[in-house]
């Protein structure tokens, strides 16, 4: 997130301004070259940052290196450093999030330190140390809690690995139901090492550790885990339970809810007018205002990718998106980072990547109990409203009851394409759903949002920053030809210079499943990311990972004896030819096949709307036009007849739509 602070720099159109003062909603800036002063509102500056048209650069190099738009994200740090940051986060969260404390003095911090230590059974800290962590978090976010002393001191264990394994096994015996003592566990450790040493030569004997060192190791075991092993989880939960009040929801962006559903509607191909299937909706809802913060609609199954698309849409400014849909008359106000997000315990919501991406933004995940959807009832209610209100009278609707569906085939009656549906969806969402009362308390989303918005600080997040946070981590060697990942080569001048400077092994990179045309590489010197384009831009342009994997499978099946780039291009061409043939010859594709093809073509809200490529449309239209030309010499072929019939059906469907 880009915090707007006095003394920092505001960069726009390659011009640099210093932020001189912030008074209410007005920000005074000064051009660093001409020294001409000007002003703009906080919302204007936020709009520019949200849309990626400007950025904030900290006047403190250390802060910029850690929290700048191009700096490394939380998930890319080593596991041992993230573990330290997560330990510190327990204290910071208790102060800033759970109790909303703003005074960092002993009077306020000491009681909260005791609370955290008792709840999590962790080592205590002084209030001064906690104040230092709080200051760093306020200034730099979650990455400010990462220790910056990773090169200091001896970080490796002084005990050989074999001895370590015996220590670990002995410590695990403490979890036995027999509740053995520390002394007994230590005796077991000594016996195992002595027996092992009896089989070793004198110069390769394993060292023993002292009882005091063993006790220190044992003290690091979580008491809760030991109690679970000895007494069972139910009793351990009772012994370690903490009576806590429900998190108060006092303003917008306090708590969001996210979930998936399958639309009760068949979507058709915009060009062929054939059913593609029922798309998946991933929606993010603000609990206080009942506003929809963001959504993803497409054929990507529930996964980190569909979740990240929905969350990025929720946080981002919607002005440019709404400009693509002129039928929407209102404004979609929602944007900004939320404090909590409630999810179920599905595998897609429990991934480490998802958790660390949200931590980077300062968002805490709240897991709802299994089979208790009412804990995030607002988003469940929204899905019910979506299916029952918006889709109630739409052709292609799927009925919940078998008895309601007699004499009605949703596949046959489907007439709505993805482009049309997104137009309908946004018009309904912005102009109807956000403007009508919700729930027992009759909250009107738009009014509730606008009432709170003036009192809520929504630090803007640039699109580039969101792309870095929600891209996936990997490491690759910087070879003579560049970096290879997913069997694609990436190279640039910056990458070559790093290789010449000796930065070759295990370079940290970021990949975006939505676009394989470039990757981001972490500069090991500046600790910021830079873009590295794919060598074959013709092939990777607008290419998703899912498309690439299908093409690779097809190429591998036929084992072409050509260079990688050529074989991939040839495989992609054959896939296009197969799709071309199937589209024309096989009008009644199974819905399962249609959905797979829709996912391959990346059909989604704001994306493609037809499985037919522009090149294929041109081929079909050419054949149809030739067929329609009167000529005695021209003889029709079976293929042309099929294409002509397909075109005629398409026109007939359009006429029926108009009626």
N, C-alpha and C positions, 0 to 999 in steps of 0.2 A: 504494500500500500504506500502511496505517496503522501506523506504528512506535509502540510503546508506550514512552514515555520519561518519566522523572521530571520533574515540573514542568509537563507538558502536562495538558490537560483532557479528562475523560471525560464525554460528554454522553449521558444516558439519560432517557427520559420527561420531557423538558424541564427536567431537573435537571442542574446542572453540578458535577462533582467534580474536585478537583485530585489528580493522581497524586503521592503523597508519597514512596513508596518501593517498590522491587521487590526482594523477597528470595526467591531461588529461583523457585518457581512461584506465590508469593503476592504480590499487589499491594495496597498500602495506599492508600486514597483518602479524601478529606475533602470533605464538602459545603461549597461556597464560601459558602453563606448561613448554615446552621445551625452549621457547623464540627464537625459530628458525623463521627467517623472510622468507617470500616468497611473490610472487606477482601473480596476475591474472588480466585479463582485466575486464572492467565494464560489457561487454556483457557476458563474461563467468559467472560472479557472478549472473547477471540477469537471465541467462538461468537456473542455478541451483535453484534459488528461484522460478521462474515461474513453474518449473517442480516439486516443492515440495521436492527437494533433499537437500535443505539448507534453513536457515532462518537468518534474521537479528534481533538481540535483542538489544534494546536501553540500553545504559549505565546509563540512568536516569530512576529509577524505576517508577516515576510518568508518564513519557511518555510511557513506556512499558505497564503499567497498562491500559492506555487509548487507545493506538493505536497498541498494539501487535497483533500477529496473532490470539491468543486465547481470546483477550479481547472482551467485549460486543460490539455489533454493534449499530449504531445510532438508528435504529428502535426500539430497546428494552428498550430505556430510557423512563421515564414517560413523558406524554404529555406536562405538564407544562414546563419541562426542554427543550424538543424539540422545544417548541414555542419560548423560549428565544434564543436558538441556531439559529432558522430560522430568527429571528429578526436581530441578529448579522450577519448572512450570507448575508443579503441584502447589508450591508456596505462592507463586505469582497469581495463579488462577484463584486461589482462596482469597487473596487480597483484592484484586482488581475485578474479577468476574463474579465470584460467589457473594462477596460482601460489599463490593463497590466502595472500598476505602480509598480516600484521596490524600489522607495525611499520613506520611511515612515516618512516624515517630514510635518510640518504644511503647507508649500507651496503647496505640492501635495495632502494632505489629506483633508484640510478644504473645498476646492471647491467641492470635491466629496461627502463630508458629506452633504453639502447643497443640492446637486443634489438628493441624496437618500431621504432626509427628504421631499423635495418637491414632488418627484415622488410617494412615498409610504405613505405620510402623517403620519410619525412616529416620535417618540421623537428623538431629536438630541443627539449627543454624542461629547465628546472632542476628539481631534486628538490623545491624549495620550492613551485614552481608546481604540480607534480604532487600534492604533499601537499594543497594548497588544493583542487584538483579532487576528490581522494579524500574529503576532509572534506565537501565539498558533496554528493557522490554518496551517501555514507553517510547524510547527513541528509535529502536531498531526492530521491534517485533520479536517473533519467535526466534529468529536467527541471532538476536542479541543475547540469547541465553546460551548459545554455543560457546564453550570455553575457547579462548584464543591462545592457549598455551600448549597446543598439541606437540610442540617441539621441545618443551621444557621437561627435563628430568627423564628418569628411566620408566618407560611405559610397559616394558616387557616383564613377564614373570621371571623371577630369579630361580624358580624351582623347575627342574626338568619336566618335560611333558608326561613321562611315565609316572613320576611321583605325583604330579597333579591329578592324574586319573585315579590313583589310589585314594588321594585325599577326597576327591569328589564322591567315589563309591562309599567311603566311610561316612561322609556327611549325609548321604542319602539314607543310610541306615537310621538316622535320627527320625526319619519319617515313618518308621515301622510302627505298627499298631501296638507293639510291646512297649513303646515309649522308653527306649534305652537312654542311658545317661551319656553326657559328653565324654566321660572317662572311658566308658565301654566302647564308644565309637572310635576314640583315639587309639585304644588298645588294638582294635581290629585293624586300623590303618598300619600300626607298627608291625603287627604280625604279618600282614600281607607283604610289606616291604622287606622284612627280614627273610621271609621264605623266598621271595624273588631274588634277593641278593645272594642267597645260598647257591643259586644256579649261575651266578655271574662271576667273571674274573675280578680281581681286586681293583683294577683300574677303571672299571665301568660300573661300580656300585652305585645304587640310587641313594641319595641323601634323605635323611629323616628331617621332619620339622619339629619344633618344640610344641609342647602342649598349649602354651600361650598363643602361638601362631595358629594352631588348629582351632582354638576357641574364637579367635578373631574371624577366621573363615566361617565358622558356624554361625556367628552373630549376623552375618550377611544374609542368611537364609530368612525368607519372609515367614514370620510366625504364623500367618494365615495358611500358607502352603503346608507347613508342618502339621497344623491342626486339622486340615482337610484330610491329610494322609492318615492321621491317627484316629480321628473321630468321625470322619465323613463330612461332606460338604454342608449338609443341612445343619448339623450342630455347630460347625465352624462359622457359618453365616450368622447364626444366632449370637455366638460369642463375640463376633467382630462387627456386628451390625451397628450402624450409626443412625440415630433418629434425625432425619433432616426434613426441613420443610420443602414444599415444592418450589421450584424456581419461579419467582414472580415474573410475569410478563407485563412490563409497565410501558413499553414503547416499541415502535417498529424496529425490526432487525434484532430484537432480543432473542427470538427463537424462530427457526425455520423448520419446515417438515418436508421430507422428500420421499417419493415412492414411484413405482412403475404401475402401469396398467395397459391392457390391450384395448384399443378402441373398438366399440361395438359398431364398426362401419368398415365396409370394403372400399378400398381405394382402387381406382382404375388408372391405367396408363394414359397419359394425356394425349398421346399420338394414336395409339392402337385402339383405345377404348376397351381394353381387356382388363379384367380384375387382377390386381397384384396381391391382394391379401389385406389383412388388418394390421395397421402399423402399431408400434409401441409408443406410449407417451410416458416420459419421465418429467415430473413436475416438481417445482420447489415453491412452497407456499409460506407466506409470512403469517405467523400465528396471531399476532396482535390485530392486524388490519384485515386479515383473510385475503390479502392481495396475492396474486400469483407473481412471484418474483422472476421466474423464468421457466422455460420448458424446452424439451427436445422431443420432436415427433419424427419418427422414421422407422426403418426396418432393421436397425441395429438392435440386437437382443440386449436385455439388461446386462450391463457390464460397466467397467470403469470408464470406457469411452463414452457411453450414453450418459452416464452420471456426470462426467466432466463437462460434456456439452451443455447439459442442463444447468449446472452450477455456474459455468462461465457466462451463460446467457442471463442467469439471475443477477449476477454481480455487475454486469456491464450496462452501460447506457443504451437505451432502446431507440434513440432518435433516428439513427441511420436505418435501423431495421424497419421501423414504422413507415419511413419514407418510401419503402418498396411496396407498401400496401395502401394506395390512396383512398380506398373505400373506408378505411378506419379514420373516423373523425376526431376521436379523443386522443389523449396522450397517455402512454404507458410510463408512469412516473417512477416505477420501482427500479432501484439500483443500489449497490453497496454491499458490504460484507456483513454477515450476520454473526451474532455471538455464539449461539448454539444451533445445531441442526439435528433433528430427531430422525432416526432411521430404524428400519427393522434389522433383523440379524441375518439377512440374506448374505450369501457369499460375496456378492458384488459390493455390498456396503461395509464389509469387514476387511477389505484389503488394506494392507499397510500403506500402499501408495495413496489411497483415498484419505486415510487418516492423516498422513504427513502433509499432504497437499493442503488440507484444511487447517492444520496447525500452523502452517506457514502464513496463512491469512488471519490467524488468531481466532479460528472457529473451533469449538469443542463439539465432538460427536456425542449424542445421547442415544444409547441403545434402548429400544423398546422391548419389553418382554415378548417371548415367543407366543404366537396365537392370541395376541391382545392388541389388535389394530386400533382400538379406541384411544390408545396412548398417543397416537398421532391422528386423531379423528378428523381434524380440519382438512387435511389433504385427502383422506378417504372420502369425506363428504364432497369435496371438490370433484373427484372422479365420478361420483354418483351423479352430481349435477351435470357434469360434462356429457355423460352418456345418456342421461334421461331428458335433459333440457335441450342441449344443442343438437343432438343426433336423433331426437325423437321422431321427427318427420322427414328425415333425409333418406333418399333412395339408396339402398345398399346397407341399411341398418340391420344389425344382427339382433334377433329377439332372444331375451333371456329364457323364455319358456317355450318348450317344444310346441305347445298347443297354440301359441301366438303366431307360429311360423308356418301354419298350414297354407298351402297355395301361394307361398311367397319365397322366392329364391333370392337371397341377398346378393349372390354373385351375379345372377342374371340381371337384377334390377340396379346394380351399382352404376352410377353415372358421374361420380365426383372424383376428379384427379387430385393429386397432391397439391398442385398450385392453387386450385380452386378451394380445396379444403383449408389450406393455410390462410387464404383470404377470408373465408368464413370464420375460421377459428379466431383470428386476431380481431375481427370486427365484433364477434360475440364477446371475447374476453375483455377488450378495452372499453367498448361502448355499451355493453349490457352487464356482464358479470361483475365488473369492478364498480358498477353504478347502482346495483340493487342490494337491498339488505341481506345479511347473512347471519345464520345462527339465531339462537334464542334471544340474544341481546341486540339483534337487528343492526349489526355493524355494516356500514357501507364502506367497502374497501378503499375507494378513492378518497373519501372524506377523512377516514381514519388515518390514511397515509399522509395526506397533506397537512393535517393538524399536527402530526408528530414530526414531520420532516424538518421543520424549522428549528427544532430543539435537539435533533440527533446529528452528531458528527459522522458523516460518511466519508472517510478518507478515500479519495479516488484511487482506483487500480487501473493501470494502463493495460491495453490488450496484449502488449508484448510480455508484461509481467505474468499475466494469466496463462499465456502460452507456455512460458518456462515452468511455472508451478505445476501445470497439469500435463506436461510432457513426461515421458518415462525415462528413467535413468539406465545407463549402461556404461561399460568401459570397453574401449577398443585400443589396439596399438596403432600408432601413427606411422604407417609403413611408407615405403618409397613412392607408392602410387596414391597414398592418402589413407583414408579410413574406410573399411568395408564393414557393412552391417546389413543384414537381410539380403546378402549377396548383391548389394549395390555399393558402388564406389563413390566416395565424396572427397573433394579436394579443393584447396584454395591457397592463395599466396601466404596468408597468415599461418595456415597449417604447415606449409613448407618451411617457413622461417622458424617455427617452433621445433620442427624436426631437425633442422640444422643446428639448433641450440641444444639438442640432446633430449628434448621432450618427446619420447617415442612410446614407451610402454604404458599401458593402462590409462589412457586419456579419458577423462569423464565426459560423456556426451548425453544429449537429450534428443529423443526421437518423438515425433508427433504422428500418431497413427492416421490422422486425417490428411496428412500431406507429407509424402516421402521425397519431395523435390529438394529438401535441404534438412540438415540436422544442426543442432547447436552444440558447440564444443566449449568446454570451460578452459579459459586461458589460465595455465598454471602459475603465471606471473601476476597478472592483474586480478585474478579470481573473478572474472566476469565472462559471460558467454558471448560468443560470436558465431555468426551463421556460416555454414560451409555447404555450398550447393552440391547436388548430385552431378556426377560427370555426365551422365546421359539425361539431359533436361527434356529431350523429346519424349522419352519413355516415362519419366517420373512426374511430368506436369499433371497436376490434379489427381495424382495416383494415391489411393489409400492403401494401408497395409493389407486389408482384406482382399482387395483386388490383386495386389502383388502376390499374395500367397496362393491364390487360385491360379494365376498365370504360371508361377513357379511349379506347382503340382502338374500342370498340363505339360510344361516343358520337360520336366523330369520323367514324365511317363513315356515320352517319345525319345528321350536321351539324344538330343541333337548334338552332333559333333561340330559345334561352332563356338565362337566366343560368347561369353555370357551376355553381353549387350545385344548382339545380333539374335541369339536364340530367344531371349526374352521378347524382343520386338516381334520375331516370327510367331512365337506362341501367342502373343497378344492379338496379332492379326488373325490367326486361326480361330481364336475364341470369338473375335468379332464376326468372322464368317459363319461360325456355328450359330451364334445368336441371331445373325441376319437370316439364316435359313430357317431356324425354328420360329422366328417371329412371323415369317411369311407363310410357312407351310403348316405350322401347328397352332392354330388360333386358340384352341381350348387347352391351354397349359393348365396343369394342376396348380392349385393355389400354393402348395408347398414349393413347387419349382418357381412360381412367380415371385414368391417372397425372397427366395435365394437370389434370383436374378435382380430383384429390386435392391437388395443389400449390396450386391456386386456393383450396381450402377449408382450406389450412394443416393438413393431416392429418399429425401427427407425434407422437412420444412426449411425453406431457404436454399435447398440444393436442387438436384435434378428432379424432373417430374415425369420422365419417360425412360423406359429401358432401351428405347431406340436412340442411337447416337445420331448426330447431325448428318454424318456421312451416310448412314443407313437410310435416314429420311430422304436424302437426296436421291439415293438409288431407287427407293420405292416410288417416289414421285416421278422420277424419270420414266420408269416402266409404265406407270399409270398414264402419263401424258402420251407416251408412244402408242399405248393401247387405244387411247381416245381419238387419235388422229385417223381420219378416214383415208384409207389407201387400199387399192385393190391388190397391190403387190405384197402388202404386209400380211403375214400369217400369224395368227395368235398362237401362243404357246400355253401349255398348262400353267406355268408359273405366272404368266401375265394375267390369265383368267383369275387365278387366286388373288393376286394383288389387286386387280380391278374390283373384285367382290369385296375385299377387305376395305378398300377405299369407299366403296358405295355404302357399306355397313356403317362406316365411320360418319359419313355425311347424314345417313338416316338417323343415327343416334343423336347427332347434333340437332337435327330438326325436331326430334322428339323432346330434346331438352328445352328447346325454345317454346314448344307447346306447353 
